[in-house]
Structures are given as structure tokens and as C-alpha cells.
Amino acid sequence: MRPDIRLFTDADLLKHTAALHSVYADAFRTSPWNEDEEKAIEFVGRLARDVRRPGFTAALAFAGADVVGFATAWTTLSPFPTDRCYPQAAAGLGPDHTTDWLVGAREIDELAVRPAAHGTGLAADLLEVVTADAPDGRSWLLTSVRSGRAMSFYRRQGWTQATHPSPDGRGIVVFLGPRHPARSLAPRPL
């Protein structure tokens, strides 16, 4: 039976904080992420702020009463953020593309499913739910070049890689969603 996916657009999401913490820890504890309990706690700590962001959207997948996956997203505001990995994204795209392609678009912050749900299509379903109503089809996300699995997944879902750091590096990659109007303008790899 397919999990039931429910959409949240406000602080009602916080009723599921313990479950989100658990899914995050399960999803990101292994290679290439190797995140520890502290990172899962940081994620949950950010949620209280994130649910107040303009355009906040989250999709939770329930198998009965258990959360087995989630995705969170919001609208990228102007000026383009300068914390976390945003400077790498801006450096890879340049100032004009960063503003034109990412500001005002639906930004996917996290996508996580329990390892037992890998390969079931759940991640694709969650991604589709949080991007379905993206403004003018404009959605984007960052992932690490270290995760060939994540990069392959996004490509299979029709996402377009817009930055191309060294494949042996530790950089981040910007992907534009399948309905993003700038997809055809993204530079192709060498």
C-alpha cells in the first residue's frame, strides 16, 4: 500500500517534529551524508523558523500513523541568502542567473525518506507534491556532488543540473525543476 501524502503550509507541521527528526536521522546517517544526531537536532530547530517563511510547503508521507518520508520547501527571497550553502550556488550561477532563476522560485530544502522506502517512488512523489504549485513552474534545489545517487535521482525526475563543480570535489550542485522556464538556458557539462 502506498503511503498517504499530506501537505502542510504552516506551523501545523510542528506537531510531527519527533517523527521528522527520526526520518531525517535515518535518511542522512549513512554515506555520503554521514550526519550525526546533532545535525538532526539542528534540522528540527530550523523548522520553527522555516514554517514561517513565505511560500512554506511540506509534504509528509504516512504509512498508517508513522511518517516514512518528507519534503520541505519555500519561496527564495530577495536578496539571495548568504548563509549555509547559498554562496556556493550564487558563485556557480553568477549574480544575474541567481537572481533571475532562483529568487522568487520554490526552493526545496530537504527531501528525506527512510531507507526501507528507497526505490519505491516515494521520494519522487514527495518532490512532485511540494513543487506542483511552484510559481510559474520555477523550482530549484541544492545537493552535494558527493552523492551520485541523489544526482542520478534528480536527473531521472527531469531536473536539470545548472552548475557543474569538479566531479571529484565536495561542492554543491544547483538543479532546476522540470517545469522551470530557464532549464534550457542552463549550461551543459563539458
Secondary structure, DSSP 8 states (H G I E B T S, - for coil): ---EEEEE-SGGGGGGHHHHHHHHHHHHSSTTT---HHHHHHHHHHHHHHTTSTT-EEEEEEETTEEEEEEEEEE--SS---STTHHHHHHHH-HHHIIIIITTSEEEEEEEE-GGGTTTTHHHHHHHHHHTT-GGG-EEEEEETT-HHHHHHHHHTT-EE-----TTS--EEEEE-TT-TTGGGS----
